[in-house]
Amino acid sequence: MGLSGKKILIAISGGIAAYKIHFLIRDFVKKGAEIQVVMTPDAENFVTKLSISTLSKNPVYSDFYGDNGTWNSHVEMALWADVLVVAPCTASTLAKMVHGICDNLLIATYMSAKCPVFIAPAMDLDMYAHPSTKKNLELAESYGHTVIPAESGELASGLVGQGRMAEPETIAKTIEEFFKADQNETLKGKTVLITAGPTYEAIDPVRFIGNHSSGKMGFSLAEEAAARGADVILISGPSAQKTGHKNIRLYNVTSAKEMLDKVFEFYDQTDIGIASAAVADYAPKEVAKEKIKKSDDHLTIELVKNPDILKTMGEKKTRQFLVGFALETQNEEENAKAKLEKKNLDMIVLNSLRDEGAGFKNDTNKIKIFTRTEKKEFDLKSKEDVAKDILDFIESQLLK
């Protein structure tokens, strides 16, 4: 789909970098976008309405009133646009935008816009580095606008430094990536709860019962769900994995009981639950307050069964689409199908320790997916690609 049919409003202010806009407009039009252009009166000192309108295939406006006295509606242009790109954005235009100094058609159009705004600043290096410009760029970003940073190079003044407007290719790529991300947000509006990693069950202050889970699969699922626009609640046992995605809320826990409590803190608001954590089945009945000293040749620790988090999620399921994982070493498919039924799951992901490259700690995984009526097998892939396969399958089930 790309830029085809997208409505892009370009706002040109009066800077020498305006000559580059011809290349940007031509690129957008070739990719199927619809273009309208508004200019400041000063911009006409650098580019002509004739050249811009020829490339954009639309009239170009710089005044509130046309030659025949008609009103050029800044409101209509602003509401028409899918995005507004201010390029080049001079220091003066930037200041007017963020402080609401509405003295030309470009600013009036900007102040009427409801769409995302992209700003490509262009000015001399001292102006770009000035505290007032820095503050105004920060203000623009605080309004939710995207600033496409100026680049370094030779400037019109003859000086060399940062201040050159980003190249048309860079601006075009930024806009394309924005639309691509928007088109890929197939889980936007959904809350996805994911458990990841192992749980550690304390024996004493320095020892625990655990397993070799790294959390890589759960974190990969969280990153992929977030990339698709979901609000992700990631509840992880001890893991070295990191995430910084703005759509992911990470909660760190240690034991199975802590994970259970955290899961049901958010379960009611969950649309999709993915239980990829390797939760310890048992925990010591009593935890020693002090480190257990080595004495006899044998040490007996009484274990008690941990709460079954996934089974409890299945029992309390209302509208949630619930996904479990099964790591098996024998009778893999039979055990996975039994777990699917017993725990009231909508789908289960099976991986076998018999498959080379699958299971704990690896960067790869090989899975089979089961529902009550379907089975699908996948080749060995990176855990990032496995996460894509799992979420693609979930989405296909939600559409049924």
C-alpha positions in Angstrom: 0.0 0.0 0.0 2.8 2.5 0.9 1.9 6.1 0.1 -0.7 5.3 -2.4 -3.8 7.4 -1.8 -2.2 9.2 1.2 -3.0 12.9 1.5 0.2 14.9 2.3 0.1 18.6 3.0 3.5 20.3 2.5 4.1 23.6 4.2 7.1 25.5 2.8 8.6 28.4 4.6 11.2 30.9 3.3 14.6 29.3 3.4 17.1 28.4 0.7 16.5 24.7 1.4 13.0 25.1 -0.3 14.6 24.2 -3.6 14.8 20.6 -2.4 11.0 20.3 -2.0 10.7 19.8 -5.8 12.4 16.4 -5.4 10.3 15.5 -2.4 7.0 16.3 -4.1 8.0 14.4 -7.2 8.9 11.4 -5.1 5.6 11.5 -3.2 3.6 11.8 -6.4 5.4 8.9 -8.1 4.5 6.8 -5.1 0.8 7.6 -5.4 0.3 10.2 -2.8 -2.0 13.2 -3.2 -0.1 16.5 -2.5 -1.3 20.0 -1.6 1.1 22.8 -0.8 0.8 25.9 1.3 3.7 28.5 1.4 4.6 31.5 3.4 4.9 34.7 1.3 8.7 34.7 1.8 9.0 31.2 0.4 8.1 32.6 -3.0 11.6 34.2 -3.0 13.0 30.7 -3.3 10.5 28.6 -5.3 7.7 29.5 -7.6 4.1 28.5 -7.3 4.2 27.4 -11.0 6.9 24.9 -10.5 5.4 23.5 -7.2 1.9 23.3 -8.7 3.2 21.6 -11.8 4.8 18.9 -9.7 2.0 18.6 -7.1 -0.8 18.7 -9.8 -2.7 21.1 -7.5 -2.9 24.9 -7.0 -0.5 26.3 -4.4 -1.6 28.8 -1.8 0.3 31.5 0.1 -2.3 34.1 0.9 -5.7 34.0 2.6 -7.4 35.4 -0.5 -7.1 34.4 -4.1 -6.7 36.8 -7.1 -10.4 37.0 -7.6 -11.1 37.7 -3.9 -12.1 34.2 -3.0 -11.1 32.8 0.4 -8.4 30.1 0.5 -9.7 27.9 3.3 -6.9 26.9 5.7 -9.5 24.8 7.5 -10.3 22.7 4.5 -6.7 22.1 3.7 -5.9 21.2 7.3 -8.7 18.7 7.7 -8.0 17.2 4.2 -4.5 16.1 5.2 -3.4 12.7 6.6 -0.1 14.3 7.5 1.4 17.8 7.5 5.1 18.2 6.6 6.7 21.6 7.3 9.8 21.7 5.2 11.9 23.7 5.3 10.9 25.0 8.7 12.8 28.2 9.4 13.5 29.5 12.9 10.8 32.1 12.5 8.1 29.7 11.3 9.0 27.3 14.1 8.6 30.0 16.7 5.3 31.1 15.3 4.0 27.5 15.2 4.8 26.6 18.9 3.7 30.0 20.2 0.6 30.4 18.2 1.6 33.6 16.3 -0.9 33.3 13.4 0.1 35.9 10.9 0.1 33.9 7.6 -1.8 31.2 5.8 0.8 28.5 6.7 0.4 29.0 10.4 -3.4 29.2 10.2 -3.4 25.9 8.4 -1.0 24.3 10.9 -3.2 25.5 13.8 -6.2 24.0 12.2 -4.6 20.6 11.6 -5.8 17.5 13.4 -3.3 15.2 11.7 0.3 14.2 12.7 2.8 17.0 12.0 6.4 16.5 10.8 8.9 19.3 11.0 12.2 19.5 9.0 14.1 22.5 10.4 16.6 24.4 8.2 18.7 27.4 9.3 22.3 28.5 9.9 24.2 26.5 12.5 24.2 29.3 15.2 20.5 29.7 14.8 19.9 26.0 15.0 22.1 25.7 18.2 20.5 28.8 19.8 18.8 28.0 23.1 15.5 29.5 21.8 15.5 27.2 18.8 16.3 24.2 21.0 13.4 25.1 23.3 11.0 25.6 20.5 11.9 22.2 19.0 11.3 20.6 22.4 8.0 22.4 22.6 7.1 21.0 19.2 7.9 17.5 20.3 5.9 18.0 23.5 2.9 18.8 21.3 3.3 15.3 19.7 5.0 16.5 16.5 7.9 14.6 14.9 11.1 16.6 14.3 13.3 15.3 11.5 16.7 16.6 12.7 18.7 19.0 10.6 21.9 17.5 9.1 25.5 18.6 9.1 27.2 20.0 6.1 28.0 23.2 4.1 25.4 25.9 4.7 24.2 28.8 2.5 26.3 31.2 4.7 29.4 29.3 3.8 29.8 27.9 7.3 29.9 24.2 7.9 27.8 22.6 10.7 24.4 21.3 11.6 21.5 23.2 10.2 20.9 21.8 6.7 17.4 20.5 6.1 17.3 16.7 6.0 17.6 15.4 2.5 14.3 14.7 0.6 15.1 10.9 0.8 15.3 11.1 4.6 12.0 13.0 4.9 10.3 10.6 2.5 11.5 7.6 4.4 10.3 9.1 7.7 6.8 9.6 6.2 6.7 6.2 4.6 7.8 4.5 7.9 5.0 6.4 9.7 2.3 5.1 7.3 3.8 1.6 7.3 3.7 1.5 11.1 0.1 2.7 11.1 -0.9 0.1 8.5 0.8 -2.7 10.5 -1.0 -1.8 13.8 -3.3 -4.8 13.5 -3.6 -5.1 17.3 -4.2 -1.5 18.0 -6.8 -1.1 20.8 -6.0 -4.6 22.2 -4.4 -5.3 25.5 -2.1 -8.3 25.4 -0.8 -9.8 28.7 2.3 -11.9 28.3 4.2 -14.0 31.0 7.9 -14.7 30.3 11.0 -16.2 31.8 11.3 -18.6 34.7 10.2 -18.4 38.3 12.6 -18.8 41.1 11.3 -20.5 44.3 13.5 -19.7 47.3 15.1 -22.5 49.4 17.0 -20.0 51.7 18.3 -16.5 51.2 20.9 -17.6 48.6 19.5 -20.7 46.9 16.4 -21.4 44.8 14.6 -23.9 42.6 14.4 -22.7 39.0 14.9 -23.7 35.4 16.9 -22.6 32.3 14.3 -20.3 30.7 15.9 -17.1 29.4 12.7 -15.2 28.7 13.7 -14.6 25.0 10.5 -16.1 23.6 8.2 -14.0 25.8 10.1 -10.8 25.2 10.1 -11.4 21.4 6.3 -11.9 21.6 6.0 -8.6 23.6 8.1 -6.7 21.1 6.1 -8.0 18.2 2.7 -7.4 19.8 3.8 -3.8 20.7 5.0 -3.2 17.1 1.4 -4.2 16.0 0.0 -1.5 18.2 -1.1 -3.5 21.2 -0.9 -2.3 24.8 1.4 -5.0 26.2 1.6 -6.0 29.8 4.8 -8.1 30.2 5.2 -10.0 33.4 8.6 -11.6 33.6 10.4 -13.8 36.1 14.2 -13.3 36.5 15.6 -12.6 33.1 18.5 -10.7 31.5 16.2 -9.6 28.6 15.5 -5.9 28.1 12.8 -3.9 26.4 12.3 -0.2 25.9 9.2 -0.2 23.6 6.8 2.6 24.6 3.8 0.2 24.3 5.2 -2.3 26.8 4.7 -2.1 30.5 7.2 -4.5 32.1 6.6 -5.9 35.6 9.4 -8.0 37.2 8.5 -10.8 39.6 10.4 -13.7 41.1 8.1 -16.5 42.3 5.1 -18.2 40.9 2.8 -16.7 43.6 4.1 -13.2 42.7 3.5 -13.9 39.0 -0.1 -15.1 39.8 -0.9 -12.0 41.8 0.5 -9.7 39.0 -1.4 -11.6 36.3 -4.7 -11.2 38.0 -4.1 -7.6 38.7 -4.5 -7.0 34.9 -6.5 -10.1 33.7 -9.9 -8.4 33.6 -8.7 -5.8 31.1 -6.8 -8.3 28.9 -8.0 -9.2 25.4 -5.2 -11.7 24.6 -3.3 -13.7 27.2 -0.1 -15.5 26.2 1.5 -17.6 29.0 5.0 -18.3 27.8 6.6 -18.3 31.2 8.2 -21.5 32.5 6.7 -21.5 35.9 8.1 -23.8 38.5 5.7 -26.5 39.4 6.8 -26.8 43.0 8.2 -24.6 45.7 9.8 -25.5 49.1 7.2 -25.8 51.8 9.3 -23.7 54.1 12.0 -21.2 53.3 15.0 -21.1 55.6 15.6 -17.7 57.1 19.3 -18.2 57.1 21.6 -19.9 54.6 21.4 -23.7 55.1 24.9 -24.9 56.2 26.4 -28.0 54.6 26.4 -30.8 57.2 25.0 -34.2 56.5 25.5 -36.1 53.2 21.8 -35.7 52.4 19.4 -32.8 52.5 15.7 -33.3 52.3 13.5 -30.4 51.2 9.7 -30.9 51.2 8.1 -29.4 48.2 4.5 -28.2 47.7 2.7 -27.6 44.5 2.7 -24.0 43.1 -0.6 -22.4 42.0 -1.3 -23.3 38.3 -1.4 -19.9 36.8 -2.5 -21.0 33.3 -5.2 -23.2 34.6 -6.5 -20.4 36.8 -6.5 -18.1 33.8 -8.5 -20.7 31.8 -11.0 -21.1 34.7 -11.5 -17.3 35.0 -11.6 -16.6 31.3 -14.5 -14.5 30.1 -13.7 -12.8 26.8 -9.9 -13.4 26.7 -8.2 -15.3 23.9 -5.9 -17.6 25.9 -2.6 -19.1 24.6 -0.5 -21.6 26.5 2.9 -23.1 25.8 4.0 -26.7 26.1 7.6 -27.8 26.3 7.7 -31.6 26.0 10.2 -34.4 25.7 7.9 -37.3 24.9 4.4 -37.9 23.6 4.6 -34.2 22.6 1.4 -33.8 20.6 -0.8 -35.9 22.9 0.4 -34.0 26.0 0.0 -30.6 24.3 -3.6 -31.4 23.2 -4.5 -32.7 26.7 -3.1 -29.4 28.2 -5.2 -27.4 25.7 -8.4 -29.1 26.9 -7.6 -29.4 30.6 -6.7 -25.7 31.0 -9.5 -24.3 28.7 -7.1 -22.7 26.2 -8.0 -21.4 22.8 -4.6 -22.3 21.4 -1.3 -24.0 22.5 2.2 -23.6 21.2 4.3 -26.8 21.3 8.1 -27.0 21.3 10.1 -30.2 21.8 13.5 -30.5 23.4 14.1 -33.2 20.8 14.2 -30.6 18.1 17.7 -29.2 17.7 17.7 -25.4 18.2 14.4 -25.3 20.1 13.7 -24.8 23.8 15.4 -22.8 26.5 18.3 -20.3 26.0 18.4 -20.7 22.2 17.9 -17.7 19.9 15.8 -20.0 17.7 12.7 -22.1 18.1 10.7 -24.7 16.2 7.0 -24.9 17.0 3.7 -26.5 16.3 0.4 -24.7 17.0 -2.8 -26.5 18.0 -6.4 -25.4 18.5 -9.2 -27.8 19.1 -9.7 -28.2 15.3 -6.4 -27.2 13.7 -2.7 -28.0 13.7 0.0 -26.0 12.0 3.7 -26.8 11.9 6.6 -24.3 11.4 10.3 -24.7 10.5 13.1 -23.7 12.8 13.3 -19.9 12.9 14.6 -17.1 15.0 12.5 -16.4 18.1 11.6 -13.0 16.6 10.2 -14.7 13.5 8.4 -17.3 15.7 6.7 -14.5 17.5 5.5 -13.2 14.2 4.1 -16.6 13.3 2.3 -16.9 16.7 0.7 -13.5 16.5 -0.3 -14.0 12.8 -2.0 -17.2 13.9 -3.7 -15.5 16.9 -5.0 -12.7 14.6 -6.3 -15.3 12.1 -8.3 -16.9 14.9 -9.7 -13.6 16.1 -11.0 -12.9 12.6 -13.1 -16.1 12.6 
